[in-house]
Amino acid sequence: MKIIRLYRYWWVMFVLLVIAGCSPWIKVPENTQVHSMLDVSIEQLHKQSDQYIGMVFEENFKFFRIYHNREDADLSKKGQVIEGETHFTARPLNQYLHVVRIHITPRQESWLVNEKIERQDVVHARVRFVGIAPGGALAFELLEILGT
């Protein structure tokens, strides 16, 4: 009887670990201060980027296009490769004149494809500022998509 209980316990733990490992999102600790793009302007991020690295933002972004790094790109597709990490380009709705890069993992990209997120769709996301990307665009790391 004790063996069966132990077996059930380990099976439940295994399932929970698998489910937790399947999420493409990076959860932000509850005590993390989350900002809007209205709190810190794009111009401020450009001028004082070192001061803001690591800052977490929650914003609505208009999704545009996924670009791949050289290792993951299909070189037969025009315009797919851009210098740097795999990312998508987006416009923060509160700072609409600017385009930013949001770095994504392969699992996050799969989620975007499975959810049929397309050009001009709006995603409500949490991102972390990581600096200035090659070419001068602001670069963020995708933490979590909270809604579409």
Secondary structure, DSSP 4 states (H G I P E B T S, - for coil): -HHHHHHHHHHHHHHHHHHHHH----PPPTTS-EE-TTTS-HHHHHHTHHHHTT-EEEEEEEEEEEEB-TTT--TTSTT-B-SSSSEEEEEEGGGTT--EEEE--HHHHHHHHHTT--TT-EEEEEEEEEEEPTTS-EEEEEEEEEE-
